[in-house]
Amino acid sequence: MARVRRSTRKVLQKWMFPSQSTSGRAYVVTRCGDWTLSCNCPAWTFKRPGQVRGCLHVAGVLASRTLPPLAPFGAERVRVAS
């Protein structure tokens, strides 16, 4: 069985999205201090080789414009974690 690598990045923000297919389940999009976004949903977690990592939850956060302004220290844009 493969080991899961835990991130030590500082979490700055979280958004919760209720599952539309499973009652009582929610998926969480996380923004870390390095401006990366990630999600714990199956579409994000089980990306197939050759596919761009993404999911509707991360897209929803990006579209909602709830992200704070970019940091002035050379941060040019929000990066989606791969």
C-alpha atoms as a printed R data frame, in Angstrom:
   type eleno elety resid chain resno       x      y       z
1  ATOM     1    CA   MET     A     1   0.000  0.000   0.000
2  ATOM     2    CA   ALA     A     2   1.299  3.456  -0.907
3  ATOM     3    CA   ARG     A     3   2.084  5.879   1.884
4  ATOM     4    CA   VAL     A     4   0.331  9.234   1.895
5  ATOM     5    CA   ARG     A     5   2.689 12.192   2.168
6  ATOM     6    CA   ARG     A     6   1.382 14.788   4.602
7  ATOM     7    CA   SER     A     7   2.000 18.413   3.820
8  ATOM     8    CA   THR     A     8   3.708 20.647   6.346
9  ATOM     9    CA   ARG     A     9   2.601 23.812   4.544
10 ATOM    10    CA   LYS     A    10   0.747 26.406   6.599
11 ATOM    11    CA   VAL     A    11  -2.992 26.396   5.887
12 ATOM    12    CA   LEU     A    12  -4.395 29.907   5.473
13 ATOM    13    CA   GLN     A    13  -7.964 29.330   4.285
14 ATOM    14    CA   LYS     A    14 -10.486 26.527   3.824
15 ATOM    15    CA   TRP     A    15 -13.747 26.282   1.896
16 ATOM    16    CA   MET     A    16 -16.285 23.501   2.402
17 ATOM    17    CA   PHE     A    17 -18.471 22.064  -0.359
18 ATOM    18    CA   PRO     A    18 -21.232 19.567   0.491
19 ATOM    19    CA   SER     A    19 -21.221 16.475  -1.718
20 ATOM    20    CA   GLN     A    20 -24.106 16.351  -4.160
21 ATOM    21    CA   SER     A    21 -23.939 12.558  -4.434
22 ATOM    22    CA   THR     A    22 -23.324 11.453  -0.826
23 ATOM    23    CA   SER     A    23 -25.443 12.844   1.976
24 ATOM    24    CA   GLY     A    24 -23.415 14.029   4.947
25 ATOM    25    CA   ARG     A    25 -20.098 14.205   3.072
26 ATOM    26    CA   ALA     A    26 -18.256 17.428   2.365
27 ATOM    27    CA   TYR     A    27 -15.109 18.231   0.386
28 ATOM    28    CA   VAL     A    28 -12.601 20.825   1.540
29 ATOM    29    CA   VAL     A    29 -10.529 23.155  -0.635
30 ATOM    30    CA   THR     A    30  -7.428 24.401   1.178
31 ATOM    31    CA   ARG     A    31  -5.225 27.416   0.446
32 ATOM    32    CA   CYS     A    32  -1.723 27.167   1.843
33 ATOM    33    CA   GLY     A    33   0.847 29.864   2.571
34 ATOM    34    CA   ASP     A    34   2.597 29.209  -0.735
35 ATOM    35    CA   TRP     A    35  -0.651 30.191  -2.558
36 ATOM    36    CA   THR     A    36  -1.429 26.662  -3.718
37 ATOM    37    CA   LEU     A    37  -4.970 25.309  -3.696
38 ATOM    38    CA   SER     A    38  -5.861 21.657  -3.176
39 ATOM    39    CA   CYS     A    39  -9.000 19.604  -2.597
40 ATOM    40    CA   ASN     A    40  -9.737 16.304  -0.883
41 ATOM    41    CA   CYS     A    41 -12.332 15.136  -3.436
42 ATOM    42    CA   PRO     A    42 -11.786 12.034  -5.617
43 ATOM    43    CA   ALA     A    43 -11.421 14.089  -8.827
44 ATOM    44    CA   TRP     A    44  -8.452 15.944  -7.300
45 ATOM    45    CA   THR     A    45  -6.959 13.051  -5.351
46 ATOM    46    CA   PHE     A    46  -7.069 10.369  -8.049
47 ATOM    47    CA   LYS     A    47  -5.834 12.344 -11.062
48 ATOM    48    CA   ARG     A    48  -4.934 10.104 -13.996
49 ATOM    49    CA   PRO     A    49  -1.470 10.373 -15.564
50 ATOM    50    CA   GLY     A    50  -1.436 12.952 -18.335
51 ATOM    51    CA   GLN     A    51  -4.463 14.826 -17.009
52 ATOM    52    CA   VAL     A    52  -4.374 18.327 -15.590
53 ATOM    53    CA   ARG     A    53  -5.201 18.270 -11.890
54 ATOM    54    CA   GLY     A    54  -8.405 20.070 -11.080
55 ATOM    55    CA   CYS     A    55 -11.930 19.740  -9.775
56 ATOM    56    CA   LEU     A    56 -15.178 21.668  -9.627
57 ATOM    57    CA   HIS     A    57 -14.509 22.672  -6.020
58 ATOM    58    CA   VAL     A    58 -11.198 24.436  -6.776
59 ATOM    59    CA   ALA     A    59 -12.784 25.989  -9.863
60 ATOM    60    CA   GLY     A    60 -15.627 27.218  -7.637
61 ATOM    61    CA   VAL     A    61 -13.209 28.900  -5.231
62 ATOM    62    CA   LEU     A    62 -11.351 30.561  -8.106
63 ATOM    63    CA   ALA     A    63 -14.622 31.725  -9.685
64 ATOM    64    CA   SER     A    64 -16.059 33.016  -6.399
65 ATOM    65    CA   ARG     A    65 -13.331 35.635  -6.036
66 ATOM    66    CA   THR     A    66 -13.117 34.963  -2.295
67 ATOM    67    CA   LEU     A    67  -9.337 34.748  -2.426
68 ATOM    68    CA   PRO     A    68  -7.537 37.693  -0.809
69 ATOM    69    CA   PRO     A    69  -5.381 40.013  -2.925
70 ATOM    70    CA   LEU     A    70  -2.008 38.603  -3.906
71 ATOM    71    CA   ALA     A    71   0.918 39.191  -1.598
72 ATOM    72    CA   PRO     A    72   3.177 42.067  -2.709
73 ATOM    73    CA   PHE     A    73   6.348 39.989  -2.391
74 ATOM    74    CA   GLY     A    74   6.623 38.709  -5.954
75 ATOM    75    CA   ALA     A    75   3.482 36.569  -5.928
76 ATOM    76    CA   GLU     A    76   2.126 36.895  -9.429
77 ATOM    77    CA   ARG     A    77  -0.908 34.607  -9.341
78 ATOM    78    CA   VAL     A    78  -2.636 31.822  -7.454
79 ATOM    79    CA   ARG     A    79  -1.164 28.457  -8.416
80 ATOM    80    CA   VAL     A    80  -3.191 25.265  -8.374
81 ATOM    81    CA   ALA     A    81  -1.206 22.527  -6.639
82 ATOM    82    CA   SER     A    82  -0.391 19.447  -8.646
